[in-house]
């Protein structure tokens, strides 16, 4: 071959290889058709019907009737289970998760606590053990937490969250995901988070890979106690450093490098905001960097206490006259948690955010493991390293960064299917994270790098 032609051929081959590599880069801006379909199918009307049915049981207090088919918590849980079995036939694995809790401050007799759990198994061998849990609590109460007989409609607290879980389970069961999704209607939240506590305890004992947990509690009202409406946003409560006496070594290293805003729970919250606002336009996910509101708690807490990433969704505008109240009228004002005060278009938006985030997580690779920033040398560059993901469809990794005072990632770079990268940005000046991306453009939450020599 003539030298000039040979040179041209080599150049053409190199150009073709470069173009092929560029074409292989995943498109992380691509919207996933399945997620769009799921979001579109979430129905305010069905959610209204779910809440209406739950309210019809009169009371769902944890110690209420369990024998009747029309009143009490027993009838409620049997109906939830039958509805999930009906809509998820052949796809959802639906079961009761039950334990008997002894007498305690909020239980006057030993009481069977029953969660309704619907599992949608993952389809990818390397991902199916990774699970994402979403819950709402189906028990209810009035002013006296021990009153198990008076009507306690519990429309917003928390038939709204239960309806969200049921709607997501029925809609998402029509689709396939790499990772496993667990939809739970939990009991005895009002008596001390007892249903969620038992399941989280079991998950810890069995070493289940709970990569994220969403708690939906009070998500169906858009007016505060002064009548002001805000249907434009939902609060997402995300704990940072847990308030424990003992600090695990990894958490200690994170705090020592200023990464208290980069715990797995905070990374999960960032991801929910990213996915939720992407697929549900004109609706804001407002991250609140706290475990929960003052004087309140929810079913995400038992998961946090066992080291699982967990967040809580709660409406932005709360009206406390319709929470934990006896049904009554005083001074012309109605009290009680009844369906008339709910906004189902708003509740559906919150549910869509949940579904978009859950689907994105379950379709994406796991967050990278063993992410490290190499600190053995004094340098103004940043050397990052991590372990390769196990999923066969991983296309590569994205390095993200932000100023130390910024709430969310402001810069990113796809670095290819490698396990190390050196950035010209100084590790002393910004925070870094590493995400995994598959060939379809699905992206994982970020992992904060811990220092290593």
C-alpha positions in Angstrom: 0.0 0.0 0.0 1.2 3.5 -0.8 2.5 5.3 2.4 0.0 8.1 1.9 -2.9 5.8 1.5 -1.7 3.7 4.4 -1.6 6.8 6.6 -5.1 7.8 5.4 -6.5 4.4 6.2 -5.0 4.4 9.7 -6.5 7.9 10.3 -9.9 6.7 9.0 -9.8 3.8 11.4 -8.9 6.0 14.3 -11.7 8.4 13.4 -14.2 5.6 13.1 -13.1 4.2 16.5 -13.5 7.6 18.1 -16.9 8.1 16.6 -17.9 4.6 17.8 -16.8 5.4 21.3 -18.7 8.6 21.3 -21.8 6.9 20.0 -21.5 4.4 22.8 -21.6 7.1 25.4 -25.0 6.7 27.2 -27.6 9.4 26.7 -28.4 10.3 30.3 -30.8 13.0 29.1 -33.0 10.5 27.4 -36.4 10.0 29.0 -37.4 6.4 29.6 -40.6 5.5 27.8 -41.7 3.1 30.6 -41.3 5.8 33.2 -43.3 8.3 31.2 -46.0 5.6 30.8 -46.1 4.9 34.5 -46.3 8.6 35.4 -49.2 9.1 32.9 -51.2 6.2 34.3 -51.2 7.4 38.0 -54.9 8.3 38.5 -56.3 10.8 41.0 -59.7 9.1 40.5 -58.5 5.7 41.6 -56.6 7.3 44.5 -59.9 9.0 45.6 -61.7 5.6 45.4 -59.0 3.9 47.5 -59.2 6.6 50.2 -63.0 6.5 50.1 -62.9 2.7 50.7 -60.4 3.0 53.5 -62.5 5.7 55.2 -65.6 3.5 54.9 -64.2 1.1 57.5 -65.0 3.7 60.2 -61.8 3.3 62.2 -58.6 1.6 61.4 -57.1 2.0 64.9 -54.5 -0.7 65.6 -56.6 -2.2 68.4 -59.9 -1.9 66.6 -62.1 -4.8 65.4 -60.3 -7.5 63.4 -63.3 -9.9 62.8 -65.8 -7.7 61.0 -65.8 -7.5 57.2 -67.0 -3.9 57.2 -65.4 -2.1 60.2 -62.0 -2.0 61.8 -58.4 -2.6 60.9 -58.9 -6.3 60.1 -61.4 -5.5 57.3 -59.1 -2.8 56.0 -56.0 -5.0 55.7 -57.9 -7.8 54.1 -59.3 -5.4 51.5 -55.9 -3.9 50.8 -54.4 -7.4 50.3 -57.3 -8.6 48.0 -57.0 -5.4 45.9 -53.3 -5.8 45.4 -53.7 -9.5 44.6 -56.4 -8.5 42.0 -54.4 -5.8 40.2 -51.1 -7.6 40.4 -52.2 -11.1 39.6 -49.2 -13.2 38.4 -46.8 -10.3 38.9 -47.0 -9.1 42.5 -46.2 -11.4 45.4 -48.7 -10.3 48.1 -48.5 -11.4 51.7 -49.3 -10.4 55.3 -46.2 -9.6 57.5 -47.4 -10.3 61.0 -46.2 -10.2 64.6 -47.8 -10.0 68.0 -46.6 -6.9 70.0 -46.8 -7.1 73.8 -48.5 -4.5 76.0 -46.7 -1.1 75.9 -47.5 2.6 76.5 -49.8 2.7 73.4 -51.1 -0.9 73.4 -53.4 -1.9 76.3 -53.4 -5.6 75.2 -51.1 -7.8 73.2 -51.9 -7.0 69.6 -51.3 -8.5 66.2 -49.6 -6.0 64.0 -50.1 -6.8 60.3 -48.3 -5.2 57.3 -49.6 -5.8 53.8 -46.5 -6.4 51.6 -46.6 -6.6 47.8 -43.2 -7.5 46.1 -42.4 -7.0 42.5 -39.2 -9.1 41.9 -36.4 -7.7 39.9 -35.5 -9.3 36.6 -31.8 -8.8 36.4 -29.7 -11.5 38.2 -27.1 -9.0 39.4 -29.7 -6.5 40.7 -32.7 -8.5 42.0 -31.3 -8.6 45.5 -31.2 -4.8 45.6 -34.6 -3.6 46.8 -36.4 -0.3 47.1 -39.2 0.0 49.6 -42.2 2.4 49.5 -44.7 2.6 52.3 -47.8 4.3 53.7 -49.5 3.4 57.0 -53.1 2.3 56.9 -53.9 2.6 60.6 -55.7 5.7 61.9 -56.4 7.5 65.2 -58.4 10.3 66.8 -57.3 12.7 69.6 -56.8 9.9 72.2 -54.3 7.5 70.8 -55.9 4.7 72.8 -59.4 5.3 71.5 -60.0 2.2 69.3 -63.8 2.5 68.9 -64.7 6.0 67.8 -64.7 6.9 64.1 -61.2 7.7 62.9 -61.5 8.2 59.1 -57.7 8.8 58.7 -58.3 10.1 55.1 -55.1 12.1 54.8 -53.2 10.5 57.7 -52.6 8.1 56.2 -55.1 6.7 53.7 -53.4 9.2 51.3 -50.0 7.4 51.6 -51.7 3.9 51.5 -53.6 4.9 48.3 -50.3 6.1 46.8 -48.6 2.8 47.5 -51.6 0.8 46.1 -51.7 2.9 43.0 -48.0 2.6 42.4 -48.1 -1.2 43.0 -50.9 -1.7 40.5 -49.5 0.5 37.8 -45.8 -0.5 38.1 -46.6 -4.2 38.3 -47.2 -4.0 34.5 -43.6 -3.2 33.9 -40.2 -4.9 34.5 -37.3 -3.6 36.5 -33.8 -4.8 37.2 -34.1 -4.3 40.9 -36.9 -5.4 43.3 -39.7 -3.1 44.4 -41.5 -3.6 47.7 -44.8 -1.9 48.2 -46.0 -1.8 51.9 -49.1 -0.7 53.7 -47.8 -0.8 57.3 -49.8 -0.9 60.5 -49.4 0.6 64.0 -47.6 3.8 62.9 -49.7 5.8 65.3 -48.8 3.4 68.2 -45.1 3.9 67.7 -44.0 2.9 64.2 -44.5 -0.8 65.1 -45.2 -2.3 61.7 -42.3 -0.6 60.0 -40.1 -1.3 63.0 -40.7 -5.1 62.7 -40.0 -5.2 58.9 -36.9 -3.0 59.1 -35.6 -5.2 62.0 -36.2 -8.3 59.9 -34.4 -6.7 56.9 -31.4 -5.9 59.1 -31.3 -9.4 60.6 -31.5 -11.1 57.2 -29.0 -8.6 55.7 -31.4 -7.6 52.9 -30.0 -5.1 50.5 -32.5 -2.2 51.1 -30.9 0.5 48.9 -33.6 3.0 49.6 -36.9 3.5 51.4 -39.7 6.0 50.8 -42.3 6.8 53.5 -45.5 8.6 52.3 -47.3 10.0 55.2 -49.8 12.9 54.9 -49.5 13.7 51.2 -53.1 14.5 50.2 -53.9 18.0 51.3 -52.8 21.3 49.7 -54.2 23.9 52.2 -52.6 24.9 55.5 -54.4 25.8 58.7 -54.9 29.4 57.5 -56.5 28.3 54.3 -53.5 29.1 52.1 -53.1 26.7 49.2 -49.7 25.4 47.9 -50.1 22.6 45.4 -46.8 23.3 43.7 -44.4 21.3 45.9 -43.9 18.4 48.3 -41.5 18.2 51.2 -38.9 15.5 51.2 -37.3 15.0 54.7 -33.8 13.6 54.5 -31.6 13.1 57.6 -27.9 13.8 57.5 -25.7 12.4 60.2 -27.8 10.2 62.5 -28.0 11.2 66.2 -26.4 8.1 67.6 -23.9 7.8 70.4 -21.6 5.6 68.4 -20.4 6.8 64.9 -19.3 4.1 62.4 -15.9 4.5 60.9 -17.2 5.3 57.4 -19.5 7.9 58.8 -16.7 9.3 60.9 -14.5 9.7 57.8 -17.4 11.3 55.9 -17.9 13.9 58.6 -14.2 14.5 59.0 -14.0 15.6 55.3 -17.1 17.8 55.5 -19.4 15.3 53.9 -22.2 15.5 56.4 -24.5 16.5 53.5 -23.4 13.5 51.5 -24.8 10.6 53.5 -26.6 7.8 51.5 -29.9 9.3 52.6 -29.0 12.8 51.3 -27.8 11.2 48.1 -31.1 9.4 47.8 -33.0 12.7 48.3 -31.0 14.4 45.6 -31.9 11.5 43.3 -35.6 11.7 44.1 -35.5 15.4 43.3 -33.6 14.8 40.0 -36.0 12.0 38.8 -39.2 13.5 40.2 -38.8 16.9 38.7 -37.6 15.4 35.5 -40.8 13.4 34.9 -43.3 15.5 36.8 -42.9 19.0 35.3 -43.9 22.2 37.2 -43.9 20.4 40.5 -41.1 20.9 43.0 -39.5 18.4 45.3 -38.3 20.5 48.3 -35.6 18.7 50.2 -35.7 19.4 54.0 -32.4 18.4 55.6 -34.0 17.0 58.7 -35.2 13.6 59.9 -38.8 14.9 60.2 -40.9 17.8 61.4 -40.8 19.0 65.0 -42.8 16.7 67.4 -43.5 14.2 64.6 -42.0 11.0 63.3 -42.7 8.4 60.5 -42.1 4.9 59.3 -38.8 5.9 57.6 -37.2 6.2 61.1 -36.8 2.5 61.9 -35.0 2.1 58.6 -32.7 5.1 59.3 -31.9 3.6 62.7 -30.7 0.4 61.0 -28.5 2.2 58.5 -30.8 2.1 55.5 -31.2 5.2 53.3 -34.7 6.5 53.9 -36.7 9.6 53.2 -40.2 10.9 54.1 -42.7 12.6 51.7 -45.2 15.1 53.4 -47.3 17.8 51.9 -46.0 21.3 52.0 -49.1 22.9 53.5 -50.4 21.1 56.6 -53.7 21.7 58.4 -53.4 20.2 61.9 -57.1 20.6 62.6 -57.5 17.6 60.2 -54.9 15.4 61.8 -55.3 13.3 65.0 -58.6 14.9 65.8 -62.0 13.8 67.2 -64.8 14.4 64.6 -66.5 17.6 65.9 -67.4 21.2 65.1 -66.3 24.0 67.5 -66.9 27.6 66.9 -68.2 26.9 63.4 -64.9 25.1 62.5 -64.9 21.4 61.6 -62.2 19.1 63.0 -61.3 15.6 61.8 -59.4 13.9 59.1 -62.2 13.5 56.5 -62.0 13.1 52.7 -63.6 16.4 52.0 -60.3 18.2 52.8 -58.2 16.3 50.4 -56.8 17.4 47.0 -56.4 14.3 44.9 -54.8 16.1 41.9 -52.1 17.1 44.4 -51.8 13.6 45.9 -51.5 12.1 42.4 -48.5 14.5 41.7 -46.8 13.3 44.9 -47.4 9.7 43.8 -46.0 10.4 40.4 -42.8 11.8 41.9 -42.5 8.6 44.0 -43.1 6.4 41.0 -40.7 8.2 38.7 -37.9 8.0 41.3 -38.6 4.4 42.2 -38.7 3.3 38.6 -35.5 5.3 37.8 -33.7 3.6 40.8 -34.9 0.1 39.9 -33.9 0.4 36.2 -30.5 1.9 37.0 -27.3 0.2 38.2 -26.4 0.3 41.9 -24.5 3.2 43.3 -20.8 2.5 42.9 -19.0 0.9 45.9 -15.6 1.5 47.5 -15.4 5.0 46.1 -12.2 6.6 47.3 -10.3 9.9 46.9 -6.6 9.2 46.9 -4.8 11.4 49.4 -1.3 10.1 49.5 0.2 13.0 47.6 -0.1 16.8 48.1 -1.6 17.9 44.8 -4.1 20.3 43.4 -5.6 17.5 41.3 -8.1 14.9 42.5 -7.5 11.1 42.1 -10.7 9.1 42.4 -11.0 5.3 42.3 -13.9 2.8 42.8 -14.9 -0.8 42.3 -16.5 -1.9 39.1 -20.3 -2.6 39.2 -21.5 -6.2 38.6 -24.3 -5.4 36.2 -23.5 -6.5 32.7 -25.1 -3.5 31.0 -23.1 -0.9 32.8 -21.7 1.6 30.1 -19.5 3.5 32.5 -19.3 6.1 35.2 -20.0 9.8 35.7 -18.0 11.9 38.1 -20.1 14.8 39.6 -19.0 17.7 41.7 -20.3 20.9 43.4 -19.0 23.7 45.6 -18.8 22.9 49.2 -21.7 25.3 49.9 -23.9 24.1 47.1 -26.9 21.9 47.8 -26.8 19.9 44.6 -24.3 18.8 41.9 -23.3 21.6 39.5 -20.8 19.8 37.3 -20.4 16.4 35.7 -18.2 14.4 33.3 -18.8 10.9 31.8 -15.4 9.2 32.2 -16.0 5.9 30.5 -16.1 2.3 31.7 -13.1 2.7 34.0 -12.5 2.4 37.7 -10.4 5.5 38.3 -10.2 9.1 37.1 -8.1 12.2 37.8 -9.7 15.6 37.8 -8.0 18.9 37.5 -10.3 20.3 40.2 -8.9 20.3 43.7 -10.4 17.9 46.2 -9.8 20.6 48.8 -12.2 23.0 47.0 -15.2 20.9 45.9 -17.2 17.8 46.8 -17.1 14.8 44.4 -19.4 11.9 43.8 -19.4 8.9 41.3 -22.4 7.5 39.5 -22.8 4.4 37.4 -24.7 4.6 34.1 -26.1 1.7 32.0 -26.3 1.5 28.2 -29.8 2.8 28.2 -28.8 6.0 30.0 -30.2 5.0 33.4 -28.1 6.5 36.1 -27.5 5.6 39.8 -27.4 7.8 42.8 -24.0 9.2 43.6 -21.5 7.8 46.1 -19.3 10.1 48.1 -15.6 9.3 48.1 -13.9 8.5 51.4 -10.2 9.4 51.8 -7.7 6.7 51.2 -3.9 6.7 51.1 
